C-alpha cells in the first residue's frame, strides 16, 4: 500500500476474501461512497480486497510510557502491510498514572481502562474491522486493550510498548519508585530537597513504561501467560531495536490469526487465567493485576473469584525478586530470556498448564520449545541470576499475593508481600476520609510506629475511580515505617508500592462496607499468615455504627466521573462497568 501516491483506478477490484466483516463497507455498487472515502486516504483496490486490521494506538506526549508508541505502531503496520493486510490506525486516550498520582486527577485512571476498552470496541464495531493489533504503554492501557479484544472477539494480537531503562544516580540504578520514596525521606529528614531534585533528574532516562515489576510490566507479563501475546514479547525495552522487531511480528501474526480464524475466545480458558495468576504471584507482580484479571475474566465469561488468587498463591512459589520488593527491573529479566524463563520453570514444576493455547496457535509448552529451537530462550542451566531462582529454591514458598478477609473486608482485600510473608500487626487505627488528609498526616510527622492508617471513600464508586496511592504509601516507607505501620484502603496502590499496604477492601465504604464504621483508636489486627484483617468490634457494634452513618453524597454529579462512578461494580469482581460482564 502506498500512502504517498494516489492509487491507480481499477474498475474491476480483486475479490475480497470470504468471511471478512469489512466486506460490508468495501464491496458492491452501493458501497462506492465508502470506497471513495478510503481512496481519499490513499488506500487502493488491493487494500480494499485485504483484511482490514485496526491498530489501536494510545500514543501521547502525556507520559514516557506512550511517547514512543507511534513508532511501535508503525512497525506493526509494516508487518500488517507486508503480509497482505490493510492496516488502519486509530487512537484512544491514556492517563499517566505517575503524573496524576497523589492528585484529584488520579480518579481518572481506572476510568481510562473502561474508556479505552469502550473506544476500541466502538471503532472496531463501527468501522467493521476484521482484526486488531492493540498497542499499550501506561498501566490502564494494557487491561483496556485486552478487554476490547475480548469483547470484540476479533482475531487479535496484544502488543506492549516496552519498559523504560533504569536511571543511574550516584552509581546505582534507580526508578521513579525511588523518587516517590524520596518524598517521604525528605519529610523525615533523611534526605534534603536538593538531593531529591538530583534524584528526580536521573530516575527516568527515556521512553517506556516504569521499569520495575509494577503494573504495566506485570500486565505485559500476564498477556503472555494468558496467551493473548506471544511468549517473549513483553520484556524488550521500549528503545531497544528488538521492541520494533516484536511489533512487526505482531503485524505478521495477526494476519495468521485472520487466516486461521483464531480469536480470543479460542485462546482464553479457565486454565489461561490460572496460568496468569501463577505467573503474577511467582514474579511478585502488582496488586492491580488482581483487579484487571478479574475484569478480563468477566469480559470473557469465565468464572473467576478473588479467593482463587489466594488459592493459587498458596501453592505457587515466589521465584523472582524484582522491584518494588527487590532491586532489579524488567530489562534485567529480559537479558536472561524474558518472561518465558519464568514460565518454563513454572511449567516444569507443574504450576502452569503447559497445554493452554496461545495466540500463535501453539500451546504454552510448544511455544517454549519453539523459542528454544530458535535460540531465543537459553537452556535453563545456563541462566544464573541473583534475582531469579528455581522453583526448588524459591525466595518464598508461597506467591506474593495474599487475599485477606475478616470483619473489615467480608468480600476480600488484596496485599502484595514484599517482605516477611508471615507478618502480624495489631495497632490503633487512624481514619482518613481521603488520600489528601492521610498524606498530610504522614508529611507532618504524625505517623507513629504501630499505627494502622485507614483511607476510605476511595473505592470504585466512592472515589470514584479507586485512586492509586503510591504517594502516601511511598511517603510512609520513605519516612522509615516500611514494616511497623500498616495501611488499608478501599482504593488501590501502584505496582511500585511496597510494605504492608492492603487495598481493594470490599465492600467499599461508599456502599456501606465495614471500613466505613472505623473510628480513630479502634484496634485493627492484621494476620497475613491467617489471611485475616479484623477490627475489635462485634457484628452488632459494626452494624450499629453503619446504621448511624449518614448516606454519602457522590463527589461528582456531572461528567465522566459521575457517569462511570455509578457504573462501577465491586473491586472484588474487577470493578467492571460492562453490564454484561458484571459478577455480583
C-alpha positions as CSV (number, residue, x, y, z in Angstrom):
1,X,0.0,0.0,0.0
2,X,1.2,3.5,-0.8
3,X,0.0,6.4,1.3
4,X,2.1,8.8,-0.8
5,X,1.0,8.3,-4.4
6,X,-2.7,8.4,-5.5
7,X,-4.0,4.9,-6.2
8,X,-4.4,3.7,-9.8
9,X,-8.0,3.2,-10.9
10,X,-9.2,-0.3,-11.3
11,X,-12.8,-0.7,-12.5
12,X,-12.6,-4.4,-11.5
13,X,-11.2,-4.6,-8.0
14,X,-9.9,-8.1,-6.8
15,X,-12.4,-10.2,-5.0
16,X,-12.3,-9.9,-1.2
17,X,-11.7,-13.0,0.9
18,X,-14.8,-14.7,2.1
19,X,-16.0,-14.3,5.7
20,X,-14.4,-10.8,6.3
21,X,-16.7,-8.4,8.1
22,X,-15.1,-5.5,6.2
23,X,-16.9,-6.7,3.0
24,X,-19.8,-4.8,4.4
25,X,-18.1,-1.5,3.7
26,X,-15.9,-2.3,0.7
27,X,-17.9,-4.5,-1.7
28,X,-20.8,-3.8,-4.1
29,X,-22.0,-0.8,-6.1
30,X,-23.8,0.6,-3.1
31,X,-20.5,0.9,-1.2
32,X,-18.9,3.1,-3.8
33,X,-19.2,6.1,-1.5
34,X,-17.5,4.1,1.3
35,X,-14.7,3.2,-1.1
36,X,-14.3,6.8,-2.1
37,X,-13.6,7.7,1.5
38,X,-10.9,5.1,1.7
39,X,-9.3,6.2,-1.5
40,X,-9.1,9.7,-0.1
41,X,-6.7,8.2,2.5
42,X,-4.5,6.5,-0.1
43,X,-5.9,3.0,0.0
44,X,-6.1,1.1,-3.3
45,X,-8.0,-1.8,-4.7
46,X,-5.5,-4.3,-3.3
47,X,-6.0,-2.8,0.2
48,X,-9.8,-2.9,-0.1
49,X,-9.6,-6.6,-1.0
50,X,-7.5,-7.3,2.0
51,X,-8.4,-8.0,5.7
52,X,-8.9,-4.7,7.5
53,X,-6.7,-4.7,10.6
54,X,-7.3,-1.9,13.2
55,X,-4.2,-0.8,15.0
56,X,-5.4,0.8,18.3
57,X,-2.7,3.2,19.4
58,X,-2.8,5.3,22.6
59,X,0.3,7.3,21.7
60,X,0.6,10.6,23.6
61,X,3.0,13.1,24.9
62,X,1.4,12.8,28.3
63,X,3.7,10.1,29.6
64,X,7.0,8.4,28.7
65,X,5.1,5.2,28.7
66,X,3.3,6.2,25.5
67,X,5.5,8.9,23.9
68,X,7.1,6.4,21.5
69,X,4.1,4.3,20.6
70,X,3.7,5.9,17.1
71,X,7.0,4.2,16.2
72,X,5.8,0.9,17.7
73,X,2.5,1.1,15.9
74,X,4.4,1.9,12.6
75,X,6.4,-1.2,12.9
76,X,3.2,-3.2,13.5
77,X,1.7,-1.5,10.4
78,X,4.7,-2.5,8.4
79,X,4.2,-6.1,9.4
80,X,0.5,-6.0,8.5
81,X,1.1,-4.3,5.1
82,X,3.9,-6.8,4.2
83,X,1.7,-9.8,5.0
84,X,-1.4,-8.9,3.0
85,X,-3.4,-6.8,5.4
86,X,-5.0,-3.3,5.2
87,X,-3.7,-1.5,8.4
88,X,-6.0,1.2,9.7
89,X,-4.5,3.1,12.7
90,X,-6.7,4.9,15.2
91,X,-6.1,6.5,18.6
92,X,-7.5,6.3,22.0
93,X,-6.9,8.0,25.4
94,X,-4.3,7.4,28.1
95,X,-3.8,8.8,31.6
96,X,-0.3,9.0,33.1
97,X,-0.7,7.3,36.4
98,X,2.7,8.5,37.7
99,X,1.9,12.2,36.8
100,X,-1.7,12.1,38.2
101,X,-0.6,10.2,41.3
102,X,-1.4,12.0,44.5
103,X,-3.8,14.4,42.9
104,X,-7.5,14.5,42.2
105,X,-6.7,13.6,38.6
106,X,-5.8,10.1,39.7
107,X,-9.6,9.4,39.9
108,X,-9.5,9.3,36.1
109,X,-7.0,6.4,35.8
110,X,-9.3,3.4,36.3
111,X,-12.0,5.1,34.3
112,X,-9.5,5.3,31.4
113,X,-9.3,1.5,31.4
114,X,-13.0,1.4,30.6
115,X,-12.9,4.3,28.1
116,X,-10.0,2.6,26.2
117,X,-12.0,-0.7,26.1
118,X,-15.2,1.1,25.1
119,X,-13.5,3.3,22.4
120,X,-11.6,0.4,20.7
121,X,-14.8,-1.7,20.8
122,X,-16.7,1.2,19.2
123,X,-14.2,1.8,16.4
124,X,-13.8,-1.9,15.6
125,X,-17.6,-2.3,15.6
126,X,-18.5,0.9,13.8
127,X,-15.9,0.5,11.0
128,X,-16.5,-3.2,10.5
129,X,-12.9,-4.2,11.1
130,X,-11.7,-7.8,10.6
131,X,-8.9,-7.9,13.2
132,X,-7.0,-5.9,15.8
133,X,-3.5,-5.2,17.0
134,X,-3.9,-3.5,20.3
135,X,-0.9,-1.4,21.4
136,X,-0.4,-0.4,25.0
137,X,2.0,1.6,27.2
138,X,0.9,3.0,30.5
139,X,-0.8,0.9,33.2
140,X,-4.5,1.0,32.2
141,X,-3.8,0.8,28.5
142,X,-2.9,-2.9,28.9
143,X,-6.1,-4.3,30.5
144,X,-8.2,-1.8,28.5
145,X,-6.8,-3.1,25.2
146,X,-7.1,-6.7,26.2
147,X,-10.7,-6.1,27.4
148,X,-11.5,-4.6,23.9
149,X,-10.0,-7.6,22.2
150,X,-12.1,-10.0,24.3
151,X,-15.3,-8.0,23.8
152,X,-15.0,-7.8,20.0
153,X,-13.6,-11.4,19.8
154,X,-11.9,-10.4,16.6
155,X,-8.6,-12.1,15.6
156,X,-6.2,-10.0,17.8
157,X,-2.7,-9.7,19.0
158,X,-1.7,-7.7,22.0
159,X,1.4,-5.5,21.7
160,X,3.2,-3.9,24.6
161,X,5.3,-0.8,24.0
162,X,8.1,-1.9,26.4
163,X,9.6,-0.5,29.6
164,X,12.0,2.3,30.3
165,X,15.6,1.6,31.2
166,X,16.6,2.3,34.8
167,X,18.3,5.6,35.5
168,X,21.7,5.9,37.1
169,X,22.1,8.0,40.2
170,X,25.3,8.2,42.1
171,X,26.4,4.8,40.7
172,X,23.2,2.9,41.4
173,X,20.2,2.0,39.3
174,X,17.0,4.0,40.2
175,X,13.4,4.2,39.0
176,X,10.5,6.5,39.7
177,X,9.8,4.4,42.8
178,X,12.9,5.8,44.4
179,X,11.7,9.4,43.7
180,X,8.3,8.7,45.3
181,X,10.0,7.2,48.4
182,X,12.4,10.2,48.4
183,X,9.4,12.5,49.1
184,X,8.9,10.6,52.4
185,X,12.6,10.7,53.1
186,X,12.6,14.5,52.8
187,X,9.7,14.8,55.2
188,X,11.5,12.6,57.8
189,X,14.8,14.5,57.3
190,X,16.6,11.5,55.8
191,X,17.1,13.4,52.5
192,X,17.5,17.0,51.6
193,X,15.3,18.7,48.9
194,X,18.4,19.2,46.8
195,X,19.2,15.5,46.9
196,X,15.7,14.7,45.9
197,X,15.9,17.1,42.9
198,X,19.2,15.4,41.8
199,X,17.5,12.0,42.1
200,X,14.5,13.4,40.1
201,X,16.8,14.3,37.2
202,X,18.3,10.9,36.9
203,X,15.4,8.5,37.5
204,X,13.6,8.4,34.1
205,X,16.1,8.5,31.2
206,X,13.8,8.0,28.3
207,X,10.7,6.4,26.8
208,X,8.9,3.4,28.1
209,X,6.7,2.2,31.0
210,X,8.0,2.2,34.6
211,X,10.8,-0.3,34.7
212,X,10.1,-2.4,37.8
213,X,7.6,-5.2,38.1
214,X,4.9,-2.6,38.5
215,X,1.5,-2.7,36.9
216,X,2.5,-2.2,33.2
217,X,5.2,-4.8,33.3
218,X,3.1,-7.1,35.3
219,X,0.2,-6.9,32.9
220,X,2.6,-7.3,29.9
221,X,4.0,-10.4,31.5
222,X,0.4,-11.7,32.1
223,X,-0.5,-11.0,28.5
224,X,2.0,-13.7,27.6
225,X,0.7,-16.1,30.3
226,X,-2.9,-15.6,29.2
227,X,-1.9,-16.4,25.6
228,X,-3.0,-13.0,24.2
229,X,0.6,-12.0,23.3
230,X,3.4,-14.2,22.0
231,X,5.8,-15.6,24.6
232,X,8.9,-13.3,24.8
233,X,7.1,-10.2,23.6
234,X,6.8,-8.4,27.0
235,X,10.4,-7.8,28.0
236,X,12.2,-6.0,25.1
237,X,12.8,-2.4,26.3
238,X,11.0,0.5,24.7
239,X,14.0,1.9,23.0
240,X,15.7,-1.4,22.0
241,X,15.6,-2.4,18.3
242,X,14.1,-5.8,19.4
243,X,11.0,-3.9,20.5
244,X,10.3,-3.0,16.9
245,X,11.0,-6.5,15.6
246,X,8.4,-7.7,18.2
247,X,6.0,-5.1,16.8
248,X,6.5,-6.1,13.2
249,X,6.0,-9.8,14.1
250,X,2.7,-8.8,15.8
251,X,1.5,-7.4,12.5
252,X,2.5,-10.6,10.7
253,X,0.9,-12.8,13.4
254,X,-2.5,-11.0,13.3
255,X,-2.8,-11.9,9.6
256,X,-2.2,-15.5,10.5
257,X,-4.9,-15.3,13.1
258,X,-7.3,-13.9,10.4
259,X,-6.4,-16.8,8.0
260,X,-6.9,-19.4,10.8
261,X,-9.9,-17.6,12.3
262,X,-8.1,-17.7,15.6
263,X,-9.9,-15.4,18.2
264,X,-9.5,-14.6,21.9
265,X,-12.3,-17.0,22.7
266,X,-10.2,-19.8,21.1
267,X,-7.3,-18.9,23.4
268,X,-8.8,-17.9,26.8
269,X,-9.9,-20.6,29.2
270,X,-10.0,-21.0,32.9
271,X,-6.6,-22.6,32.7
272,X,-5.3,-19.4,30.9
273,X,-6.3,-17.3,33.9
274,X,-4.8,-19.8,36.4
275,X,-1.6,-19.5,34.4
276,X,-1.7,-15.8,34.6
277,X,-2.2,-15.8,38.4
278,X,0.6,-18.3,38.9
279,X,3.0,-16.0,36.9
280,X,1.8,-12.9,38.8
281,X,2.4,-14.4,42.2
282,X,5.7,-16.0,41.2
283,X,7.0,-12.7,39.8
284,X,5.7,-10.6,42.7
285,X,3.6,-8.6,40.3
286,X,1.3,-5.7,41.0
287,X,-1.9,-6.0,43.1
288,X,-3.6,-4.2,40.3
289,X,-3.4,-7.4,38.3
290,X,-6.0,-8.9,40.6
291,X,-8.4,-6.2,39.6
292,X,-7.6,-6.5,35.9
293,X,-7.6,-10.2,35.7
294,X,-11.0,-10.4,37.4
295,X,-12.2,-7.8,34.8
296,X,-10.8,-9.7,31.9
297,X,-12.3,-13.0,33.1
298,X,-15.7,-11.3,33.5
299,X,-15.4,-9.9,29.9
300,X,-14.6,-13.4,28.7
301,X,-17.4,-15.0,30.6
302,X,-15.0,-17.2,32.6
303,X,-15.9,-17.7,36.3
304,X,-13.0,-16.4,38.4
305,X,-13.3,-15.4,42.0
306,X,-10.9,-13.3,44.1
307,X,-10.4,-16.2,46.5
308,X,-8.7,-18.2,43.7
309,X,-5.8,-15.8,43.7
310,X,-5.0,-16.8,47.2
311,X,-5.5,-20.5,46.5
312,X,-3.0,-20.3,43.6
313,X,-0.6,-18.1,45.5
314,X,-0.5,-20.6,48.4
315,X,0.7,-23.3,46.1
316,X,3.0,-21.3,43.9
317,X,6.5,-20.3,44.9
318,X,7.8,-16.8,44.5
319,X,10.9,-17.2,42.4
320,X,11.7,-13.6,41.3
321,X,12.9,-10.6,43.3
322,X,12.2,-7.6,41.2
323,X,11.3,-4.0,42.2
324,X,9.4,-2.9,44.2
325,X,10.4,-5.6,46.7
326,X,13.8,-6.2,45.1
327,X,16.3,-4.1,43.2
328,X,16.1,-5.4,39.6
329,X,13.9,-4.3,36.7
330,X,12.3,-5.7,33.6
331,X,15.4,-5.2,31.5
332,X,17.4,-7.5,33.8
333,X,14.8,-10.2,33.2
334,X,14.9,-9.5,29.5
335,X,18.6,-10.2,29.4
336,X,18.0,-13.7,30.8
337,X,15.4,-14.5,28.2
338,X,12.4,-12.6,29.5
339,X,9.1,-13.9,30.9
340,X,9.5,-17.3,29.2
341,X,12.3,-18.2,31.6
342,X,9.8,-17.9,34.4
343,X,7.0,-19.6,32.6
344,X,9.3,-22.6,31.7
345,X,10.3,-23.1,35.3
346,X,6.6,-23.0,36.4
347,X,5.6,-25.4,33.6
348,X,8.3,-27.8,34.6
349,X,7.4,-27.5,38.3
350,X,3.7,-28.3,37.5
351,X,2.5,-24.8,38.5
352,X,1.4,-23.7,35.0
353,X,-0.8,-25.5,32.4
354,X,1.6,-26.2,29.5
355,X,-1.2,-27.3,27.3
356,X,-3.0,-24.0,27.4
357,X,-3.4,-22.4,23.9
358,X,-1.7,-19.2,22.8
359,X,-2.3,-16.6,20.1
360,X,0.2,-18.3,17.9
361,X,-1.9,-21.4,17.6
362,X,0.6,-23.4,19.7
363,X,0.3,-24.3,23.3
364,X,2.5,-22.8,26.0
365,X,4.7,-25.8,26.1
366,X,5.0,-25.8,22.3
367,X,5.9,-22.1,22.3
368,X,8.6,-22.7,24.8
369,X,10.1,-25.4,22.6
370,X,9.9,-23.1,19.6
371,X,11.7,-20.4,21.5
372,X,14.4,-22.8,22.5
373,X,14.7,-24.1,18.9
374,X,15.2,-20.6,17.6
375,X,17.8,-19.8,20.2
376,X,15.6,-17.1,21.8
377,X,15.4,-19.0,25.1
378,X,18.7,-20.2,26.5
379,X,18.9,-23.5,28.4
380,X,17.9,-23.2,32.0
381,X,21.1,-24.5,33.3
382,X,22.9,-21.5,31.6
383,X,20.8,-19.0,33.4
384,X,22.3,-17.6,36.6
385,X,20.9,-14.5,38.4
386,X,20.6,-13.5,42.0
387,X,17.1,-12.2,41.4
388,X,15.7,-15.3,39.9
389,X,15.6,-18.8,41.5
390,X,14.5,-22.3,40.6
391,X,11.1,-23.5,42.0
392,X,13.1,-25.9,44.2
393,X,14.8,-22.9,46.0
394,X,12.4,-20.0,45.9
395,X,12.5,-16.7,47.7
396,X,9.2,-17.7,49.4
397,X,7.4,-21.0,49.4
398,X,4.2,-19.1,48.6
399,X,3.4,-16.5,46.0
400,X,3.4,-12.7,46.7
401,X,-0.4,-12.1,46.5
402,X,-2.5,-12.6,49.6
403,X,-6.3,-12.2,49.9
404,X,-7.4,-11.2,53.4
405,X,-10.9,-11.4,54.7
406,X,-12.4,-10.7,58.1
407,X,-15.0,-8.3,59.6
408,X,-13.3,-5.4,57.9
409,X,-13.2,-7.0,54.4
410,X,-16.0,-9.6,54.1
411,X,-15.6,-9.7,50.3
412,X,-11.8,-9.6,50.4
413,X,-8.8,-7.3,50.4
414,X,-5.5,-7.6,48.5
415,X,-1.9,-7.5,49.8
416,X,1.3,-8.0,48.0
417,X,4.0,-9.3,50.2
418,X,7.4,-7.6,49.6
419,X,8.9,-8.6,52.9
420,X,8.1,-11.0,55.7
421,X,5.3,-13.3,54.5
422,X,4.0,-14.2,58.0
423,X,3.7,-10.6,59.1
424,X,1.4,-9.8,62.0
425,X,0.3,-6.4,63.2
426,X,-2.0,-5.0,65.8
427,X,-2.5,-1.4,66.5
428,X,-4.7,1.7,66.8
429,X,-6.3,2.9,63.6
430,X,-6.1,6.5,62.3
431,X,-9.0,7.1,60.0
432,X,-8.9,9.4,57.0
433,X,-11.8,10.2,54.6
434,X,-9.5,10.7,51.6
435,X,-5.9,10.3,50.4
436,X,-5.0,14.0,50.8
437,X,-5.7,14.0,54.6
438,X,-3.6,10.9,55.1
439,X,-0.7,12.3,53.0
440,X,-0.7,15.5,55.1
441,X,-0.7,13.4,58.3
442,X,2.4,11.5,57.1
443,X,4.2,14.5,55.8
444,X,3.6,16.4,59.0
445,X,5.3,13.7,61.0
446,X,2.1,12.4,62.7
447,X,2.7,8.8,61.9
448,X,3.8,6.6,64.8
449,X,5.2,3.1,64.9
450,X,2.4,0.6,65.3
451,X,-0.2,2.8,63.6
452,X,-2.8,1.4,61.2
453,X,-3.7,4.1,58.6
454,X,-7.2,3.6,57.1
455,X,-8.1,5.6,54.0
456,X,-11.7,5.3,52.9
457,X,-14.2,6.7,50.3
458,X,-11.6,6.0,47.6
459,X,-13.3,2.9,46.1
460,X,-14.6,2.4,42.6
461,X,-17.8,4.2,43.3
462,X,-16.9,6.3,46.3
463,X,-13.8,8.0,44.7
464,X,-15.0,7.4,42.1
465,X,-12.2,5.7,40.2
466,X,-10.4,3.9,43.0
467,X,-7.2,6.1,43.1
468,X,-3.8,4.5,43.3
469,X,-1.9,5.8,46.3
470,X,1.8,5.4,45.6
471,X,2.4,8.9,47.0
472,X,1.2,8.2,50.5
473,X,2.5,4.6,50.7
474,X,5.9,5.7,49.4
475,X,5.9,8.5,51.9
476,X,5.2,6.0,54.8
477,X,8.1,3.8,53.6
478,X,10.4,6.8,52.9
479,X,9.7,8.0,56.5
480,X,11.2,4.8,57.8
481,X,8.0,2.8,58.5
482,X,8.1,0.1,55.9
483,X,7.5,-2.7,58.5
484,X,5.9,-1.2,61.5
485,X,3.0,0.7,60.1
486,X,0.1,-0.8,58.1
487,X,-2.2,1.0,55.7
488,X,-5.6,-0.2,54.5
489,X,-7.9,1.3,52.0
490,X,-10.9,0.7,49.7
491,X,-8.8,2.3,47.0
492,X,-5.7,0.7,45.4
493,X,-2.0,1.0,45.0
494,X,0.6,1.5,42.3
495,X,2.5,-1.6,41.4
496,X,5.5,0.3,42.8
497,X,4.0,0.2,46.3
498,X,5.8,-2.0,48.9
499,X,5.3,-2.8,52.6
500,X,2.1,-3.9,54.4
501,X,-0.3,-1.9,52.3
502,X,-3.7,-3.6,51.9
503,X,-6.0,-2.3,49.2
504,X,-9.3,-3.2,47.4
505,X,-11.1,-3.5,50.7
506,X,-14.5,-4.7,49.8
507,X,-17.3,-3.8,50.2
508,X,-16.1,-0.2,49.9
509,X,-17.2,2.5,52.4
510,X,-19.4,4.3,49.9
511,X,-21.8,1.3,49.6
512,X,-21.8,0.5,53.3
513,X,-18.7,-1.6,53.8
514,X,-17.4,-2.1,57.3
515,X,-14.4,0.1,56.6
516,X,-16.9,2.9,56.8
517,X,-17.6,2.1,60.5
518,X,-14.0,2.6,61.7
519,X,-13.2,5.3,64.3
520,X,-9.9,6.6,65.5
521,X,-8.4,4.4,68.2
522,X,-10.2,1.2,67.2
523,X,-7.7,-1.7,67.3
524,X,-7.1,-3.4,64.0
525,X,-5.4,-6.8,63.8
526,X,-3.8,-8.0,60.5
527,X,-2.5,-11.6,60.3
528,X,-1.0,-12.3,56.9
529,X,-0.4,-16.0,57.7
530,X,-4.1,-16.5,58.7
531,X,-5.2,-14.2,55.9
532,X,-7.4,-12.1,58.2
533,X,-8.0,-8.4,58.9
534,X,-10.3,-7.5,61.7
535,X,-11.3,-4.6,64.0
536,X,-12.1,-5.3,67.7
537,X,-15.8,-4.7,67.3
538,X,-18.7,-7.2,67.4
539,X,-21.0,-7.6,64.4
540,X,-23.7,-5.7,66.4
541,X,-21.3,-2.8,67.0
542,X,-20.3,-2.7,63.4
543,X,-24.0,-2.8,62.3
544,X,-25.0,0.0,64.7
545,X,-22.2,2.3,63.5
546,X,-23.1,1.7,59.9
547,X,-26.8,2.3,60.6
548,X,-25.9,5.6,62.2
549,X,-23.7,6.7,59.4
550,X,-25.1,9.3,57.0
551,X,-25.6,8.3,53.4
552,X,-22.7,9.7,51.5
553,X,-23.2,12.2,48.7
554,X,-21.5,11.5,45.3
555,X,-18.3,13.5,44.9
556,X,-19.3,14.3,41.3
557,X,-22.8,14.7,39.8
558,X,-22.0,15.6,36.2
559,X,-19.5,14.5,33.6
560,X,-17.4,11.4,33.0
561,X,-16.6,10.8,36.7
562,X,-20.3,10.8,37.6
563,X,-21.1,8.5,34.7
564,X,-18.6,5.8,35.4
565,X,-18.9,6.2,39.2
566,X,-22.4,4.9,39.0
567,X,-21.4,2.1,36.6
568,X,-18.5,0.5,38.5
569,X,-19.0,-2.8,40.2
570,X,-17.2,-4.0,43.3
571,X,-13.4,-4.3,43.4
572,X,-13.9,-7.9,44.5
573,X,-15.2,-8.5,40.9
574,X,-12.8,-6.4,39.0
575,X,-14.6,-3.1,39.2
576,X,-16.1,-3.7,35.7
577,X,-18.6,-1.3,34.1
578,X,-19.7,-3.6,31.2
579,X,-23.3,-4.6,32.3
580,X,-22.9,-7.9,30.5
581,X,-19.7,-8.7,32.3
582,X,-20.6,-7.9,35.9
583,X,-20.3,-10.6,38.5
584,X,-22.0,-9.5,41.7
